[in-house]
């Protein structure tokens, strides 16, 4: 938000300077026409020279301000380019890290707990004794699992 306000101030300043330069040139042309109509050529020449000096001075001032504004914009554009490049590099690093994570998960899947495996075997119809021997779980645990599993199916 602050950056936007600052940019608006820079734009407003540039517009004001352009308007001032236009007003000076237009004023100079008007004075030129007025003095041209005047019979006093000496005063006209002196005023004309003064007016041209003033216009040159204001034009140089305008050019300096415009140059400063352009340099500021160039600096901001360069910083934006650098930030975009850094974001691109960060995105590449994030993608590489994500790929490594997926690869590690594929190579080392999370093993099922012995309870999940035992419950699956019980549901497949293996006996409590056979599941106890294969899984290393106690008969009491397996009988409770079988009992709770059958109660759950009966309620469903």
C-alpha positions as CSV (number, residue, x, y, z in Angstrom):
1,X,0.0,0.0,0.0
2,X,2.8,2.4,0.9
3,X,4.6,1.5,-2.3
4,X,1.5,2.3,-4.3
5,X,1.1,5.7,-2.6
6,X,4.8,6.4,-3.2
7,X,4.3,5.5,-6.9
8,X,1.3,7.7,-7.1
9,X,3.3,10.6,-5.6
10,X,6.0,10.1,-8.2
11,X,3.4,10.0,-11.0
12,X,1.7,13.2,-9.6
13,X,5.1,14.9,-9.3
14,X,5.9,14.0,-12.9
15,X,2.6,15.2,-14.2
16,X,3.0,18.5,-12.2
17,X,6.4,19.0,-13.7
18,X,5.2,18.3,-17.2
19,X,2.3,20.8,-16.7
20,X,4.7,23.4,-15.4
21,X,7.0,22.9,-18.4
22,X,4.0,23.2,-20.8
23,X,2.7,26.3,-19.0
24,X,6.2,27.9,-19.3
25,X,6.4,27.3,-23.0
26,X,2.8,28.4,-23.6
27,X,3.5,31.5,-21.5
28,X,6.6,32.2,-23.4
29,X,4.7,32.0,-26.7
30,X,2.0,34.3,-25.5
31,X,4.6,36.8,-24.3
32,X,6.4,36.5,-27.6
33,X,3.2,37.4,-29.4
34,X,2.5,40.3,-27.1
35,X,5.9,41.7,-27.4
36,X,5.9,41.2,-31.1
37,X,2.9,43.4,-31.3
38,X,4.7,46.0,-29.2
39,X,6.6,48.8,-31.0
40,X,9.5,48.8,-28.6
41,X,11.9,46.4,-30.2
42,X,14.7,46.9,-27.7
43,X,12.5,46.0,-24.8
44,X,11.1,43.2,-26.8
45,X,14.6,41.8,-27.5
46,X,15.7,42.1,-23.8
47,X,12.5,40.5,-22.6
48,X,12.7,37.9,-25.3
49,X,16.2,37.0,-24.2
50,X,15.2,36.9,-20.5
51,X,12.2,34.7,-21.4
52,X,14.4,32.3,-23.4
53,X,16.9,32.1,-20.5
54,X,14.0,31.3,-18.1
55,X,12.6,28.7,-20.4
56,X,16.1,27.1,-20.8
57,X,16.6,27.2,-17.1
58,X,13.2,25.6,-16.4
59,X,13.7,23.0,-19.2
60,X,17.1,22.0,-17.7
61,X,15.5,21.7,-14.3
62,X,12.7,19.6,-15.7
63,X,15.2,17.4,-17.5
64,X,17.1,16.8,-14.3
65,X,14.0,15.9,-12.4
66,X,12.8,13.6,-15.2
67,X,16.3,12.0,-15.2
68,X,16.1,11.4,-11.5
69,X,12.7,9.9,-11.8
70,X,13.8,7.6,-14.6
71,X,16.8,6.4,-12.6
72,X,14.6,5.7,-9.6
73,X,12.3,3.7,-11.8
74,X,15.2,1.8,-13.4
75,X,16.4,1.0,-9.9
76,X,13.0,-0.3,-8.8
77,X,12.7,-2.4,-12.0
78,X,16.1,-3.9,-11.3
79,X,15.2,-4.8,-7.8
80,X,11.9,-6.4,-9.0
81,X,13.9,-8.4,-11.6
82,X,16.2,-9.6,-8.8
83,X,13.3,-10.5,-6.6
84,X,11.6,-12.4,-9.4
85,X,14.9,-14.4,-10.1
86,X,15.2,-15.2,-6.3
87,X,11.6,-16.4,-6.3
88,X,12.3,-18.6,-9.4
89,X,15.3,-20.1,-7.6
90,X,13.3,-20.7,-4.4
91,X,10.5,-22.4,-6.5
92,X,13.1,-24.7,-8.1
93,X,14.5,-25.6,-4.7
94,X,11.0,-26.3,-3.4
95,X,10.2,-28.5,-6.3
96,X,13.5,-30.4,-5.9
97,X,12.8,-30.9,-2.2
98,X,9.3,-32.1,-2.9
99,X,10.6,-34.6,-5.5
100,X,13.1,-35.9,-3.0
101,X,10.4,-36.3,-0.4
102,X,8.2,-38.3,-2.8
103,X,11.1,-40.5,-3.8
104,X,11.9,-41.1,-0.2
105,X,8.3,-42.0,0.6
106,X,8.3,-44.5,-2.4
107,X,11.5,-46.1,-1.3
108,X,10.6,-46.3,2.4
109,X,6.8,-46.6,2.8
110,X,5.4,-46.3,6.3
111,X,4.8,-49.8,7.5
112,X,1.4,-50.9,8.7
113,X,1.2,-51.5,12.5
114,X,0.9,-55.1,13.6
115,X,-2.6,-54.4,14.8
116,X,-3.7,-53.3,11.4
117,X,-2.2,-56.4,9.8
118,X,-3.7,-58.7,12.4
119,X,-7.1,-57.1,12.0
120,X,-6.9,-57.6,8.2
121,X,-6.0,-61.3,8.7
122,X,-8.8,-61.8,11.1
123,X,-11.3,-60.3,8.6
124,X,-9.8,-62.5,5.9
125,X,-10.8,-65.5,8.1
126,X,-7.5,-66.7,9.6
127,X,-7.8,-68.2,13.1
128,X,-6.9,-66.3,16.2
129,X,-4.1,-68.8,16.9
130,X,-2.6,-68.4,13.4
131,X,-2.8,-64.6,13.6
132,X,-1.1,-64.7,17.0
133,X,1.7,-66.8,15.7
134,X,2.3,-64.6,12.6
135,X,1.9,-61.2,14.3
136,X,3.4,-61.9,17.7
137,X,0.3,-60.4,19.4
138,X,-1.3,-62.1,22.4
139,X,-4.4,-64.3,22.1
140,X,-6.4,-62.1,24.5
141,X,-5.7,-59.0,22.3
142,X,-6.7,-60.8,19.1
143,X,-9.9,-62.3,20.7
144,X,-10.9,-58.8,21.8
145,X,-10.2,-57.4,18.3
146,X,-12.3,-60.2,16.8
147,X,-15.1,-59.6,19.3
148,X,-15.2,-55.8,18.7
149,X,-14.9,-56.3,15.0
150,X,-17.9,-58.7,15.0
151,X,-19.9,-56.3,17.2
152,X,-19.2,-53.5,14.8
153,X,-20.4,-55.5,11.8
154,X,-23.5,-56.6,13.7
155,X,-24.4,-53.0,14.6
156,X,-23.8,-51.8,11.0
